[in-house]
Amino acid sequence: SELDAIGGALLRIGERHGVPTPAIARIVAALGS
């Protein structure tokens, strides 16, 4: 889905650069279920 594509990309980019993305993780988890 779009949410997985966009949210997942943001999470991966944040992880790659050492930037925590807790808000994005919560949004993806909440809307994905």
N, CA and C atoms as a LAMMPS dump frame, in Angstrom:
ITEM: TIMESTEP
0
ITEM: NUMBER OF ATOMS
99
ITEM: BOX BOUNDS ff ff ff
-5.0000000000000000e+02 5.0000000000000000e+02
-5.0000000000000000e+02 5.0000000000000000e+02
-5.0000000000000000e+02 5.0000000000000000e+02
ITEM: ATOMS id mol type element x y z
1 1 1 N 0.838 -1.195 0
2 1 2 C 0 0 0
3 1 3 C 0.878 1.252 0
4 2 1 N 0.254 2.37 -0.224
5 2 2 C 0.998 3.639 -0.204
6 2 3 C 1.625 3.883 1.153
7 3 1 N 0.867 3.57 2.201
8 3 2 C 1.377 3.78 3.557
9 3 3 C 2.651 2.98 3.783
10 4 1 N 2.657 1.728 3.358
11 4 2 C 3.852 0.893 3.508
12 4 3 C 5.017 1.451 2.706
13 5 1 N 4.738 1.9 1.503
14 5 2 C 5.805 2.419 0.64
15 5 3 C 6.408 3.7 1.206
16 6 1 N 5.561 4.639 1.56
17 6 2 C 6.059 5.937 2.043
18 6 3 C 6.605 5.812 3.464
19 7 1 N 5.811 5.218 4.355
20 7 2 C 6.243 5.07 5.741
21 7 3 C 7.483 4.215 5.863
22 8 1 N 7.507 3.116 5.11
23 8 2 C 8.67 2.23 5.151
24 8 3 C 9.928 2.922 4.664
25 9 1 N 9.78 3.71 3.606
26 9 2 C 10.935 4.446 3.081
27 9 3 C 11.453 5.435 4.117
28 10 1 N 10.551 6.146 4.77
29 10 2 C 10.979 7.111 5.792
30 10 3 C 11.67 6.412 6.953
31 11 1 N 11.131 5.269 7.366
32 11 2 C 11.751 4.521 8.462
33 11 3 C 13.141 4.029 8.085
34 12 1 N 13.293 3.512 6.868
35 12 2 C 14.604 3.024 6.418
36 12 3 C 15.61 4.169 6.313
37 13 1 N 15.204 5.296 5.781
38 13 2 C 16.11 6.445 5.65
39 13 3 C 16.533 6.932 7.032
40 14 1 N 15.58 7.031 7.944
41 14 2 C 15.907 7.447 9.304
42 14 3 C 16.895 6.501 9.958
43 15 1 N 16.655 5.205 9.802
44 15 2 C 17.552 4.202 10.387
45 15 3 C 18.944 4.297 9.775
46 16 1 N 19.002 4.452 8.475
47 16 2 C 20.288 4.532 7.768
48 16 3 C 21.127 5.709 8.267
49 17 1 N 20.466 6.819 8.595
50 17 2 C 21.189 8.027 8.996
51 17 3 C 21.21 8.232 10.513
52 18 1 N 20.708 7.258 11.248
53 18 2 C 20.743 7.345 12.703
54 18 3 C 19.757 8.342 13.278
55 19 1 N 18.675 8.601 12.543
56 19 2 C 17.664 9.553 12.999
57 19 3 C 16.442 8.77 13.477
58 20 1 N 16.079 8.906 14.742
59 20 2 C 14.9 8.195 15.224
60 20 3 C 13.627 8.75 14.576
61 21 1 N 12.709 7.865 14.247
62 21 2 C 11.451 8.277 13.615
63 21 3 C 10.268 7.64 14.349
64 22 1 N 10.142 7.914 15.652
65 22 2 C 9.08 7.252 16.413
66 22 3 C 7.676 7.659 15.972
67 23 1 N 7.496 8.892 15.552
68 23 2 C 6.16 9.326 15.131
69 23 3 C 5.731 8.582 13.874
70 24 1 N 6.639 8.457 12.909
71 24 2 C 6.318 7.741 11.673
72 24 3 C 6.027 6.276 11.991
73 25 1 N 6.832 5.682 12.871
74 25 2 C 6.623 4.278 13.239
75 25 3 C 5.247 4.087 13.87
76 26 1 N 4.833 5.01 14.744
77 26 2 C 3.511 4.905 15.383
78 26 3 C 2.391 5.075 14.365
79 27 1 N 2.551 6.015 13.443
80 27 2 C 1.516 6.249 12.43
81 27 3 C 1.365 5.026 11.537
82 28 1 N 2.487 4.482 11.066
83 28 2 C 2.438 3.302 10.199
84 28 3 C 1.804 2.13 10.949
85 29 1 N 2.176 1.942 12.212
86 29 2 C 1.622 0.838 12.997
87 29 3 C 0.12 1.023 13.224
88 30 1 N -0.296 2.24 13.531
89 30 2 C -1.709 2.496 13.82
90 30 3 C -2.579 2.372 12.573
91 31 1 N -2.124 2.919 11.472
92 31 2 C -2.934 2.909 10.256
93 31 3 C -2.816 1.603 9.492
94 32 1 N -1.739 0.874 9.733
95 32 2 C -1.528 -0.374 9.021
96 32 3 C -2.367 -1.524 9.548
97 33 1 N -2.894 -1.377 10.761
98 33 2 C -3.673 -2.487 11.326
99 33 3 C -5.157 -2.307 11.166
